[in-house]
Amino acid sequence: MTTFAGRETAAPTAASFIALDEQWSTHNYHPLPVVIAEASGASVTDVEGRSYLDFLSGYSALNFGHRHPDLVAAAVEQLGRVTLTSRAFHHDQLGLFCRELAELTGTELVLPMNSGAEAVESAVKIARKWAHRVKGVPDGTAEIIVAGSNFHGRTTTIVSFSTDETARADFGPFTPGFVTVKYGDAAALRDAITPRTAAVLLEPVQGEAGVIVPPEGYFADVREACDEHSVLLIADEIQSGLARTGTVLALDHEGVRADVYTLGKALGGGILPVSAVAGRRDVLGVLKPGEHGSTFGGNPLACAVGRAVVRLLNTGEFQQRATGLGAHLHTRLNELIGQGLSEVRGRGLWAGIDLAPGGPSGRAASEALIARGVLCKETHERTLRVAPPLVITREELDRGIDAIAEVVRP
């Protein structure tokens, strides 16, 4: 017997925890029926002792694996000192974190926040103020160009420029000031620029859409158009950045620099929410005291963990692992085209795989993978996202790919 939910009862099962979730938590997710109790590296263990390979990595929040010892040590050390001051005071981690993150990303100023959506919201506010105060766009008329099939978060403003009806339905009225063009179509983007355009907001790789990589030369064309019309380029690197694609920033593959980057997910090391906006000093510098803020943004614990993340990235190890293991991942997955898969996309240790017609749905395939000890997750109806932690071994990676092959092959 054990104490469970305040009562003496039999040892809890996965079903009992799931029942609690169903009764007491809001149903804004449809999770797979696995109840994780422990995790380390690229593996997790459920409440009944079964082990699984993690092929999702918390949507890239766990790039460095579960409980990376360097990150845990940084968190524990800071927990023994101070965790929160608010930005009403200085603390000894903030300036160091901002400097080290700016040096890593080749930027000049950093605004720390918490969630990825907060980083995007912050970038939107910065771009609008920059347009009004620097570019001379009349107040209240600035526009931001975005791409169809984007995913930047789920706040009211962000879903206002989503093309996903599930994200938008019943949440209006929507925030104006956004113009949507087709992702990968530089000509359409150029045609959408007007004197009111403040910024272009794009993902270097569209994650939620199915790991969509843009056509070669797309971002170079976008950069050129932005320069010609005095428009900011904002790169949302929240899911694609911090080594997932084999470089610190996914945009580095294009040989292009953004004016502003949004960062998150892996920046918190899978330990706590940490996000940031990083970019040009003359752009982020438009913010003045009282105009924007966050009680927890840039807190000492977040900064200590973020600094440890930067130290890991400065070694180059994780970029190399994403590149080498990513090449192996894509080689093996491409061998399954015509054998259960219709298309494979992606970059680095990140892939979107489309299930062939007549085979299982994305949800059914995810559930079948559970039985084979692999945790993966669908996006939309017939696409699986594959994004294991960058600490995964080649043997573990092959084991997961073998399981995918078993599930998808006709």
C-alpha positions, 0 to 999 in steps of 0.5 A, spaced: 500 500 500 502 507 498 499 514 499 496 516 493 492 523 492 491 523 500 489 516 501 491 509 502 491 505 496 494 500 491 501 502 488 498 507 482 498 505 475 499 509 469 491 509 468 490 512 475 495 518 473 492 519 467 485 519 470 487 524 475 489 528 469 483 527 465 479 529 471 483 535 474 487 538 468 484 542 462 484 538 456 488 543 452 492 537 450 491 530 447 497 526 450 500 519 448 498 514 454 505 514 457 506 517 464 513 519 465 516 518 472 524 519 471 529 520 465 536 521 464 540 522 457 535 520 451 531 515 455 525 516 460 522 511 465 514 510 466 511 509 473 510 502 471 518 501 470 518 501 462 523 504 459 523 508 452 527 512 447 525 520 447 524 521 440 521 528 441 526 532 446 520 536 449 520 539 442 527 541 442 527 544 449 531 537 451 537 538 446 542 536 451 538 530 454 534 529 460 538 532 466 544 533 463 549 533 469 552 540 467 546 543 467 543 540 473 549 542 477 548 549 475 541 549 477 543 546 484 548 551 485 544 557 484 538 554 488 543 554 494 544 562 493 538 566 490 533 564 485 529 571 484 530 578 485 525 581 480 528 586 475 527 591 481 534 590 483 541 587 479 543 580 480 550 577 479 548 573 473 544 577 469 549 581 465 554 575 465 548 571 461 546 577 457 554 578 455 555 570 454 549 569 450 550 575 445 557 573 444 555 566 442 549 568 437 553 574 434 548 579 437 549 586 441 543 586 446 539 581 450 532 581 453 531 575 457 524 573 458 521 566 460 517 562 454 518 562 447 511 566 446 513 571 450 520 572 446 516 573 440 511 577 443 517 582 445 520 582 438 513 584 435 513 590 440 520 592 439 519 591 431 513 596 432 516 601 436 522 601 432 518 602 426 514 608 429 520 611 432 526 610 427 523 608 421 517 613 421 511 609 420 505 613 423 503 610 430 498 604 430 499 603 423 506 598 423 505 591 419 509 585 420 509 580 414 509 573 417 509 566 413 503 561 412 503 555 416 507 558 421 508 557 429 510 562 434 506 560 440 499 561 442 498 567 445 492 572 443 496 576 438 500 570 436 494 566 434 492 572 430 497 571 425 496 563 425 493 560 419 492 553 423 484 554 424 485 549 430 489 555 434 484 560 431 477 558 432 473 562 437 479 566 440 477 572 436 477 578 435 484 578 433 490 583 433 491 587 427 497 589 423 500 582 420 500 580 413 501 573 411 505 570 405 507 563 403 513 560 406 519 560 401 516 565 396 521 570 396 517 574 391 510 574 394 514 577 400 517 582 397 510 584 393 507 584 400 512 590 403 509 597 404 512 603 407 508 601 413 512 594 414 516 594 420 519 587 420 518 580 417 518 574 422 520 567 419 522 561 422 528 558 419 525 551 419 518 551 420 517 546 426 510 545 427 508 545 420 512 538 419 520 541 419 519 545 413 526 547 410 525 553 405 528 553 398 535 554 397 537 562 397 530 564 400 533 567 406 538 571 402 532 574 398 528 576 404 535 579 407 536 583 400 528 585 400 529 587 408 535 591 406 532 595 400 526 597 404 529 598 411 525 592 414 527 588 420 528 581 419 526 577 425 528 569 426 524 565 430 530 560 432 526 558 439 525 550 436 530 550 430 536 554 434 541 552 439 545 546 435 538 542 433 540 543 426 548 542 427 549 550 427 548 555 433 543 558 429 539 555 424 539 561 419 547 560 419 546 555 414 543 560 409 549 565 410 544 570 413 544 574 419 537 577 422 536 583 425 533 580 431 533 573 434 528 569 438 530 564 443 527 559 448 526 551 449 533 549 449 536 555 452 533 553 459 536 546 458 530 542 459 530 545 467 526 551 467 523 556 462 528 561 459 527 565 453 530 571 450 530 576 444 537 577 442 539 582 436 542 589 434 543 594 439 539 600 436 533 595 435 532 592 442 535 599 445 528 602 443 525 599 449 526 604 455 524 603 463 517 601 464 515 600 457 516 592 457 518 587 463 517 580 466 517 579 474 521 572 472 524 574 466 532 574 467 531 571 474 538 568 477 536 561 476 534 562 469 541 566 468 545 560 471 542 555 467 542 559 461 550 560 462 551 553 463 547 552 456 552 557 453 558 553 455 555 547 452 554 550 446 561 553 446 564 547 446 561 545 439 560 538 441 553 538 440 553 542 433 557 536 431 553 531 434 547 534 430 551 534 424 553 527 424 548 523 427 543 528 423 546 525 416 545 518 419 538 519 421 536 522 414 540 517 410 536 511 414 529 515 413 530 516 406 531 509 405 524 508 407 521 512 402 516 508 398 516 503 404 511 507 408 514 514 408 512 518 402 517 524 404 522 526 409 524 533 410 529 536 415 536 539 417 541 536 422 538 531 428 531 533 426 526 530 421 519 531 419 516 524 416 510 524 412 506 517 412 504 514 406 497 514 404 494 507 406 498 506 412 497 508 419 495 515 421 500 520 425 497 518 432 496 511 430 504 510 428 505 514 435 501 509 439 504 503 435 511 506 437 510 506 444 509 499 444 516 498 441 519 503 446 520 509 442 516 516 444 515 520 438 509 525 436 505 527 430 504 533 427 497 534 423 494 528 420 500 524 417 506 527 419 511 525 425 516 529 428 523 526 429 528 530 434 531 526 439 536 529 444 543 531 441 546 526 446 543 520 443 548 514 441 548 512 434 546 505 437 540 508 440 538 512 434 538 506 430 534 502 435 529 508 434 529 508 427 528 501 426 522 501 430 519 507 426 521 502 420 517 496 423 511 501 424 510 504 417 512 499 413 506 496 409 
